[in-house]
Structures are given as structure tokens and as C-alpha cells.
Amino acid sequence: MLSEQQLVEIEKRCNSGTKGPWKAYIEGENHTSGSHFIMTGIDNERGEDLEIDGALIEDYIFIANAKQDVIQLIQEIRRLKALVGE
């Protein structure tokens, strides 16, 4: 079972990276020119796009979604722990 300290450390790593949300842009799927990339941030708070040499399309999608998914998973773990009274 993950301790609260472990959750805090995971959350800190997630929040210390490039600002989210992240979204995968796949050539020919949701944009039409250039290469695959991960867009970071939104609107006025856009960060640098991330490009990954040798990554599969599925890697781009997984990595982009992990930025948001990890935070949601941490929140759900904490909610469930509160329900069982840990």
C-alpha cells in the first residue's frame, strides 16, 4: 500500500515537470503538418512542445495523458483511503 509520503513524492514529481495539461498531437490524426509532438500548457500559458525520438504513437498518447492521469489516480487513492479509514 502506498503511504501518504509516497503519494506526496509522486505528486511533487508530477507537478514539478512542465506545466500541464499535456496533449498528444499525432501527424495525420489530429493535425496535418510536421511531426508528432506533445503540446504543454494552454492558451497564454503554453510551454515548449515535447518531441520524443523513437517513440511510438502509443508512447506519445501515454506520456501526454500521464501528466493528468497520475494526479487523478492520486486523488482517487486518497478518496478511497478516507473511505476505509486508513
N, C-alpha and C positions, 0 to 999 in steps of 0.2 A: 504494500500500500504506500502511496506517495504521502510524505509528510507535508505539512504546510510550508516548511522551509524549502523543500524541494519544489513545490509549486511556485513559491516566490522566486526562486532562482530561475526556473523555466520562464516565468512571466517576465522577469527582468531581461533575460536574453532576447526574448521576442520583442519587447518594447525598445531595446537599445539599438536594434538594427534600423535600416532605412524605414522612414515613416510609411505607414500604410494608408489606405488599403492598397494591396497589390492586385494586379490583373494581368493575366497572360494574354498576349496578342500573338495569334498564330497566323502566319502568312497564308493567305488563301481561305482562311476560315472566318476571321473577324477583322481582318484588314488586308489590303491588296498590294502593298508595295513594301519592299525592304525584307528584313529577316524577322524571325520570331524574337520577341522580347517580353519582359515583364515591366509594365508601367507601375511606377510607385507614386503614391500620394494622389491627390485630386485637385483640380482647379488651380487656384493660386499657390497651393502647397505641393505641387509636383516635385518629385525628386528626380534623380537620374534614372534613366531606363536601365534595366539589367539585361545583359546578354550573356548566354552561357555556351561556351564552346563544347560541342559534342553532346549536348543534351537532346534527349528525345522530346517530342511534343508533349508526351505524358509527364516528363520531368518539369517542363515549364508550367504546366497546369498544376501539378502537385506543389511545387515550390511557391507559386503565386498564391495558391489557396491556403498554404500552411500558415502564412502570416496571420490570417483571420481565424483559421480553424483552431490553432493552438490556444488562442485567447478564449474562444468559445468552449473548448474542452476543459480548460482550467476553471472557467465559471461553472460548468456543469459538475465537475468533480467537487467543487466547494459546495454547491447546492445539495448534491447527494450526501456529502459528509454531514451537512447540517441536518438533513432528514433522519439520518441514522444516529445522530447524536455523538459523533466522534469527538 
